[in-house]
């Protein structure tokens, strides 16, 4: 009986300890059954609501980010994710507002407009000149829904007396047969935490 208990304990300990991989160490290789965990809570720095208002209120961008822990699709791997939804208005025209979707309990979390978990160090391109040493940025996919082309975003947290993030949009509109344009022009946007 003692040998059975020791064997079960050994299998359980090995299975649990060998499966967790720190997101900072993940380079994209997938191990079925692994858990790619945000062990150091690097994604937490981006959680919240951020807003940019300009052009006398005619231009507005609001992005809300939530962290999802231990998300997995069947027969794959588990991962911690940052998900986001966006509201975008330009010249008084509301192009989309998906903020109400942030609390949707999607079976597939990649149905959110912004989603991902890639952590990039400050010396990784694009280089971050104002990042603190050992500060990580996040690289997430921006899905081009509602006839808008997508791409990816890089998030960089900073504080100049107020908590802010720099959101850099990199659009990839060239993959569509029809010439779609991005509602959100590619480039850097500075949003203030609300």
C-alpha positions as CSV (number, residue, x, y, z in Angstrom):
1,X,0.0,0.0,0.0
2,X,2.9,2.3,0.9
3,X,4.5,1.7,-2.5
4,X,1.2,2.5,-4.4
5,X,0.9,5.8,-2.5
6,X,4.6,6.7,-3.2
7,X,4.1,5.9,-6.9
8,X,0.9,8.0,-7.2
9,X,2.6,10.9,-5.4
10,X,5.6,10.7,-7.7
11,X,3.5,10.7,-10.8
12,X,1.3,13.5,-9.5
13,X,4.3,15.7,-8.5
14,X,6.1,15.1,-11.8
15,X,3.0,15.8,-13.9
16,X,2.3,19.0,-12.0
17,X,5.8,20.4,-11.8
18,X,7.0,19.6,-15.3
19,X,4.0,21.1,-17.1
20,X,4.2,24.8,-16.0
21,X,6.3,27.1,-18.2
22,X,6.8,30.8,-17.5
23,X,5.4,33.0,-20.2
24,X,8.6,35.0,-20.2
25,X,10.5,31.9,-21.2
26,X,8.0,30.7,-23.9
27,X,9.3,31.1,-27.4
28,X,6.3,29.8,-29.3
29,X,7.1,26.1,-29.2
30,X,4.0,24.1,-28.0
31,X,4.0,21.2,-25.6
32,X,0.7,19.5,-25.5
33,X,-0.7,19.5,-21.9
34,X,1.6,22.3,-20.7
35,X,0.5,25.4,-18.9
36,X,2.1,28.6,-20.1
37,X,1.6,30.7,-16.9
38,X,2.3,34.3,-16.2
39,X,4.3,33.4,-13.1
40,X,5.6,36.9,-12.5
41,X,2.3,38.6,-13.2
42,X,3.7,40.7,-16.1
43,X,0.3,40.8,-17.8
44,X,-1.3,42.4,-14.7
45,X,0.3,45.8,-15.4
46,X,-2.0,46.2,-18.4
47,X,-5.3,45.2,-16.8
48,X,-7.8,48.1,-16.7
49,X,-9.5,50.7,-18.8
50,X,-7.5,53.2,-20.8
51,X,-8.7,56.3,-22.7
52,X,-7.5,58.8,-25.3
53,X,-9.7,61.8,-26.2
54,X,-8.4,64.4,-28.8
55,X,-9.7,66.7,-31.4
56,X,-12.1,68.4,-29.1
57,X,-13.7,65.1,-28.2
58,X,-14.3,64.1,-31.9
59,X,-11.6,61.4,-31.7
60,X,-11.8,58.8,-28.9
61,X,-10.1,55.5,-28.2
62,X,-11.0,53.4,-25.2
63,X,-9.4,50.0,-24.6
64,X,-10.3,47.6,-21.7
65,X,-8.0,44.8,-20.8
66,X,-8.7,41.7,-18.6
67,X,-6.4,38.9,-17.7
68,X,-7.7,35.3,-18.2
69,X,-5.9,32.6,-16.3
70,X,-5.5,28.9,-17.3
71,X,-7.4,29.1,-20.6
72,X,-7.3,26.1,-22.8
73,X,-9.0,24.6,-25.8
74,X,-9.6,20.8,-25.7
75,X,-6.6,18.6,-26.3
76,X,-4.1,21.4,-26.5
77,X,-2.3,23.4,-23.8
78,X,-3.3,26.0,-21.2
79,X,-2.2,29.6,-21.1
80,X,-2.7,32.9,-19.3
81,X,-4.0,35.6,-21.7
82,X,-4.6,39.3,-21.9
83,X,-7.9,40.1,-23.7
84,X,-9.1,43.4,-24.8
85,X,-12.0,45.2,-26.4
86,X,-12.0,48.6,-28.0
87,X,-14.1,51.6,-28.8
88,X,-12.9,53.8,-31.7
89,X,-14.3,57.1,-32.9
90,X,-12.6,59.4,-35.5
91,X,-13.9,62.8,-36.6
92,X,-17.1,62.2,-34.7
93,X,-17.8,58.9,-36.5
94,X,-18.1,55.8,-34.3
95,X,-16.4,53.0,-36.2
96,X,-16.9,50.3,-33.6
97,X,-17.6,49.9,-29.9
98,X,-17.1,46.4,-28.5
99,X,-16.5,47.3,-24.9
100,X,-19.6,45.4,-23.9
101,X,-17.9,42.2,-25.0
102,X,-15.1,42.4,-22.4
103,X,-17.0,40.3,-19.9
104,X,-18.3,37.7,-22.4
105,X,-17.5,34.2,-21.3
106,X,-16.4,33.0,-24.7
107,X,-15.4,29.3,-24.9
108,X,-12.6,30.5,-27.2
109,X,-11.0,33.6,-25.7
110,X,-9.5,34.5,-29.1
111,X,-13.0,35.8,-30.0
112,X,-12.0,39.0,-28.2
113,X,-10.9,41.8,-30.5
114,X,-7.4,41.9,-28.8
115,X,-5.9,38.8,-27.4
116,X,-2.5,37.3,-26.6
117,X,0.3,36.8,-24.2
118,X,3.7,37.3,-25.8
119,X,6.0,39.1,-23.5
120,X,8.9,41.1,-25.1
121,X,11.9,42.5,-23.3
122,X,12.8,46.2,-23.6
123,X,15.8,45.5,-25.8
124,X,13.7,43.4,-28.3
125,X,12.7,45.3,-31.5
126,X,11.0,47.6,-31.6
127,X,13.4,48.7,-28.9
128,X,11.9,50.5,-25.9
129,X,14.0,53.5,-25.0
130,X,11.9,54.6,-22.0
131,X,11.3,51.2,-20.4
132,X,12.8,50.4,-17.1
133,X,15.4,47.6,-17.0
134,X,13.7,44.2,-16.8
135,X,10.4,45.8,-17.8
136,X,8.4,43.6,-20.2
137,X,6.0,44.8,-22.9
138,X,3.1,42.7,-24.3
139,X,2.6,41.8,-28.0
140,X,-1.0,40.9,-28.7
141,X,-3.1,40.1,-31.8
142,X,-5.6,42.7,-33.0
143,X,-8.3,40.9,-34.9
144,X,-9.7,43.0,-37.8
145,X,-13.4,42.4,-37.2
146,X,-16.3,44.4,-38.6
147,X,-14.7,44.7,-42.0
148,X,-11.6,46.3,-40.5
149,X,-8.2,44.7,-41.1
150,X,-6.1,43.6,-38.2
151,X,-2.5,43.1,-37.2
152,X,-0.9,43.3,-33.8
153,X,-0.4,45.7,-30.9
154,X,2.5,46.3,-28.6
155,X,1.6,47.6,-25.1
156,X,4.1,49.5,-23.0
157,X,3.2,50.7,-19.5
158,X,4.7,54.0,-18.2
159,X,4.0,56.6,-15.6
160,X,4.5,60.3,-16.1
161,X,2.5,61.3,-13.0
162,X,-0.4,59.3,-14.4
163,X,-0.6,55.7,-15.3
164,X,-0.5,55.3,-19.1
165,X,0.1,52.8,-21.8
166,X,1.6,53.4,-25.2
167,X,-0.4,51.2,-27.7
168,X,1.4,50.7,-31.0
169,X,-0.8,49.4,-33.8
170,X,0.9,47.5,-36.6
171,X,-1.7,46.8,-39.3
172,X,-1.6,44.1,-41.9
173,X,-4.2,45.0,-44.5
174,X,-2.4,43.4,-47.4
175,X,-3.7,39.9,-46.8
176,X,-7.2,40.7,-48.0
177,X,-8.2,40.2,-51.6
178,X,-10.2,43.4,-51.6
179,X,-8.3,46.5,-50.5
180,X,-9.4,47.0,-47.0
181,X,-8.2,50.0,-45.0
182,X,-7.8,50.1,-41.3
183,X,-10.3,52.2,-39.3
184,X,-7.5,52.7,-36.8
185,X,-4.4,54.2,-38.5
186,X,-1.2,52.3,-37.6
187,X,1.1,54.1,-35.1
188,X,1.4,54.9,-31.5
189,X,-1.4,56.0,-29.2
190,X,-0.9,57.2,-25.6
191,X,-3.9,56.2,-23.4
192,X,-4.5,57.2,-19.8
193,X,-5.7,54.7,-17.2
194,X,-9.2,55.6,-16.0
